[in-house]
Each structure stands twice: as C-alpha cells, then as structure tokens.
Amino acid sequence: MYSGVPVEIPVLRPRLPSADKLTPWLRSIDASRYYSNFGPLCQELERKIADHAGAGPGGAVTLVNGTVGLQLSLAAEGVDPGDRTLCLMPSWTFIASASAAWQAGMVPYFVDVDPVTWTLDPRATVGDVVGAPGRVGAVMVVTPFGTPVDPSPWEELREQLGRPVIIDAAAGFDSARASSCLTMISLHATKSLGVGEGGVVVSTDAEAIERVRQLSVFGFSDDRVARLRGTNAKISEYVAAVGLAALDEWPQTRAELAALKDLWIDALAALPSVELAPGLAGPWQNTMFNVILPGPWAAQVKAHLASEGIDSRQWWGLGCHRHPAFQGCPRGPLPVTEDLAASVLGLPFYLGLTADQVGRVVEALGRGLKKLEG
Ligand SMILES: *Cc1c(COP(=O)(O)O)cnc(C)c1O
C-alpha cells in the first residue's frame, strides 16, 4: 500500500492547547502542590464536563484513557470477570471497544449494525441477545464517530433484559448527552476535546459513577480499604490542566471545526456519488470526516490518494472481527459491517486544512473514482 510518495496532506493533525494557554493552569499546580488523586483541577474538569453532558453533580469521572473507562464501566455494572460472559457489541467500531470488554473479563460477541445509522438497533439487539451462543452479560452500544445515539430505548432495553448497557461515545464529546447508562467519552488527542491520553465516563446515575471512581483508585472509597477489585486509572493534575485549557478554547475550536466541515460538504457537491457518513452534517462537531464511496473501493481509493500525496484512513479497519486477536470471538452475520468496511473512507480533516487543500483532495478523489467507475 505504501506508495513511496511523500505525504503532503495528512489525514489528521491534532491541535491541543498551546504552551501559553497551559501556563496559568500549570502555575496553579505549582501553588496547590496537588499532582494527582482528584486534585482541584481534576475536580474542576469533572464538574465542567458533567455540566457539558447534562449529567448533574457527581456525574463525571476522569480516567487515564477511554478504553480503561469502558473496562471499568463494565466492572462498575457488576460484570464478574470469572464468568467470561459475552459482551454484545457491534463489529463496526474501533478495536478498543473489544479490548475493553476482554480486559473486563468478557468475550466480545460481534453483531451487525443498522445500515442507515451505523449503530446497533435496539429491536434487533433483543433478538441478538436471545439468539447469542452463550450468556450475554452486557451490551456495549457505540456512537459512530460522534453522531449521537438516543439513549432512551437503551435505558428501556436494560430494564427489559436485566443486563447492563454501556455506551462507547468515544468521539462524542460535542454531542453526548448523559443518561442512566454509563457513557464513555475519549479525551485522546485525535478526538474532539483532546488532552493527549485521557477519558471520562458520564452518567446521571451518580452512584454508578462513584463505583467507576472507586475502581479507578484501587477499589477504595473514603478510607484506604479496597471494597472493589480496582486498579489505578486516575489522571494527573497536568492532564487535567490540558483539559481545562482545551475547554476554555472549545467554543473557538468548535466553530473552526464547523467551518471546515461546511467547506468540505460544499466541495463534495462536485462528486455526487460520494455520500457523507450518517449524521456527519448534523449540528455536532467532530474530528473525523468519513465518506461512503459508491463501491467497495476504500483500499483502492486510499492507494490512489496516497499516490497523490494525500493520506486517508479506514478508521475502523475491516471491523473488529477481522483483527487476528479477536477473529475467534463469536459473531452473528455481518453483511452491513463488511459492506461499510469496504466502502467507508476517512478523508483529511484537521484545523489548518485550507480550502485549496480540500479542493485538491476532492479532485484527487474524483480521479481515483473515475478509474474505478470505469
Ligand atoms: C478512540 C476510541 C476508543 C478508545 O479511546 P482511548 O481514549 O483512545 O482509549 C474507544 N472506542 C472508540 C469507538 C474510539 O473511537
């Protein structure tokens, strides 16, 4: 696949707060001499993210990364690692969803997504749970690339099935709304609100959030006695400082992402056979720009773009079930996943990308497609 042509337009270039924007927060760490363990900056960041997600007091807990956030969410919901029950999840997700379930002591059970929404369908899930090749211990819903999923049918389903439902909204900082389901938002550099490495779990269920928090601090509650089998997944005050600086500039970042997205959508009008990912044009902002090609040509188009110095990415690869480490996990029929894996491509999208560069990508994409459309 490597074309040998130097990359002139990368697929993503994260932009986190500058050193100047960090300085006031770093000075406050000097003054407090608090470096970790839910210090003042961490608490402020959690309060602000809980507010942003509509979670209410105590509705957010920060973690070292989103993957661990998913893992501890499953544990907080009572999944017993000794049981190795199935975690029903879409194969159409980033591999971290599967890793987290495995690390929580579960076996991923990959099912297909709805072709229109790219996410699990609550009604189909009822049948998938009943027909699963083993006991389903939890369901993991994934919001595709920050396009929100309505949590209410999932809250109902959790009651109906009597098993936990957690939501992987890794890319959903801008759109995620807290519900009674534990919902993970990644703060990785490549996601909307980046701190480098980090994650947060939000919920309107403050008790469940408190259990995630305990699991992130050796299973301790107020005393130093482990009541849960936890780990150490706390963020440092330095990470919280980056998060607070990123939140300060979020309105600006968000406006720039929106403007870039509009520019892209206008430019793509030149290629009517190329469709936008579901919800991409919606009123929420994200750092990934996926399109659906008019044929199963993601790999070929990626190679063509590379030959013109343009990087692109199949963000979710060929689906989790195709990764060697997880291909032995049970799965249902996956025709939609296979179809999306072959036809979805992430195009260059980052702050600083110019209108000229977008135009260049669209022209290159047009040339690549012309070869394939014959
Ligand atoms: C990024 C991502 C994760 C993992 O988040 P990290 O903070 O990088 O651990 C999990 N699931 C999905 C869908 C993601 O996109």
The ligand as a MOL file (V3000), in Angstrom:
LIG
                    3D

  0  0  0     0  0            999 V3000
M  V30 BEGIN CTAB
M  V30 COUNTS 15 15 0 0 0
M  V30 BEGIN ATOM
M  V30 1 C -10.9290 6.3130 20.4380 0
M  V30 2 C -11.9040 5.2470 20.7020 0
M  V30 3 C -11.8300 4.4410 21.8520 0
M  V30 4 C -10.6640 4.4570 22.7850 0
M  V30 5 O -10.4400 5.6510 23.4640 0
M  V30 6 P -8.9750 5.8970 24.0690 0
M  V30 7 O -9.1660 7.1520 24.8820 0
M  V30 8 O -8.0610 6.1020 22.9000 0
M  V30 9 O -8.5980 4.7260 24.8860 0
M  V30 10 C -12.8390 3.5220 22.0750 0
M  V30 11 N -13.8680 3.3920 21.2230 0
M  V30 12 C -13.9740 4.1380 20.1020 0
M  V30 13 C -15.1690 3.9580 19.2260 0
M  V30 14 C -12.9870 5.0690 19.8000 0
M  V30 15 O -13.0820 5.7840 18.6800 0
M  V30 END ATOM
M  V30 BEGIN BOND
M  V30 1 1 1 2
M  V30 2 1 2 3
M  V30 3 2 2 14
M  V30 4 1 3 4
M  V30 5 2 3 10
M  V30 6 1 4 5
M  V30 7 1 5 6
M  V30 8 2 6 7
M  V30 9 1 6 8
M  V30 10 1 6 9
M  V30 11 1 10 11
M  V30 12 2 11 12
M  V30 13 1 12 13
M  V30 14 1 12 14
M  V30 15 1 14 15
M  V30 END BOND
M  V30 END CTAB
M  END
